[in-house]
Amino acid sequence: MQLVHADLEEVMMAMVGLETMAYIKTEVDGKFTNYVVYAADGTKLAMFDSQESAYYNAVRHNLAPVSIH
C-alpha cells in the first residue's frame, strides 16, 4: 500500500506535539484527589497530589501541559 500525499500530511499533523505535550487529568480515588500527567499518546507518566505539582513537574521535564476537564 502506498500513502498518497494527503494521507501522509494527515499522519504528520496527528504526530505534532506527540513528544512534547502532556495532559493533566484529575482522578478521584475514594477520598483522595490526584492529578495525573499523561503523555500525548495516553501513557501515564506520573501522579501528584496537587495540580500545581503536576503542572510544574511536566514543565520541568520539557512537556507542554494542558488540562483535561
MOLIN-V594729 format. One record per residue. N is the residue number from 0. RES is the residue in one small letter. PHI is phi in radians with two decimals (999 if undefined). PSI is psi in whole degrees, 0 to 359 (NA if undefined). BURIAL is b if it has 16 or more other C-alpha atoms within 10 Angstrom, else e. Layout:
# MOLIN-V594729
((N;RES;PHI;PSI;BURIAL) (N;RES;PHI;PSI;BURIAL))
This chain:
# MOLIN-V594729
((0;m;999;136;e) (1;q;-1.97;132;e) (2;l;-1.34;135;e) (3;v;-1.50;163;e) (4;h;-0.93;315;e) (5;a;-1.11;319;e) (6;d;-1.14;319;e) (7;l;-1.10;319;e) (8;e;-1.10;320;e) (9;e;-1.10;318;e) (10;v;-1.11;316;e) (11;m;-1.12;319;e) (12;m;-1.16;325;e) (13;a;-1.16;334;e) (14;m;-1.55;353;e) (15;v;-1.07;126;e) (16;g;1.45;359;e) (17;l;-1.01;323;e) (18;e;-1.71;356;e) (19;t;-2.09;350;e) (20;m;-1.78;143;b) (21;a;-2.33;149;b) (22;y;-1.94;138;b) (23;i;-1.92;122;b) (24;k;-2.16;136;b) (25;t;-1.43;131;b) (26;e;-2.25;131;e) (27;v;-1.82;125;e) (28;d;-2.12;96;e) (29;g;1.18;243;e) (30;k;-1.73;4;e) (31;f;-1.81;138;e) (32;t;-1.89;124;e) (33;n;-2.05;153;b) (34;y;-2.04;113;b) (35;v;-1.84;133;b) (36;v;-1.70;125;b) (37;y;-2.04;144;b) (38;a;-1.24;164;b) (39;a;-1.03;333;b) (40;d;-1.50;2;e) (41;g;1.69;0;e) (42;t;-1.25;129;e) (43;k;-1.31;122;e) (44;l;-1.75;316;e) (45;a;-2.85;162;e) (46;m;-2.31;138;b) (47;f;-2.31;162;b) (48;d;-1.61;357;e) (49;s;-2.46;150;e) (50;q;-1.15;325;b) (51;e;-1.09;316;e) (52;s;-1.09;318;e) (53;a;-1.08;314;b) (54;y;-1.09;308;b) (55;y;-1.20;329;e) (56;n;-1.24;325;b) (57;a;-1.12;314;b) (58;v;-1.08;319;e) (59;r;-1.03;332;e) (60;h;-1.76;27;e) (61;n;1.06;36;e) (62;l;-1.92;150;b) (63;a;-1.75;100;b) (64;p;-1.37;142;b) (65;v;-2.29;149;b) (66;s;-1.61;144;e) (67;i;-1.93;129;e) (68;h;-1.71;NA;e))
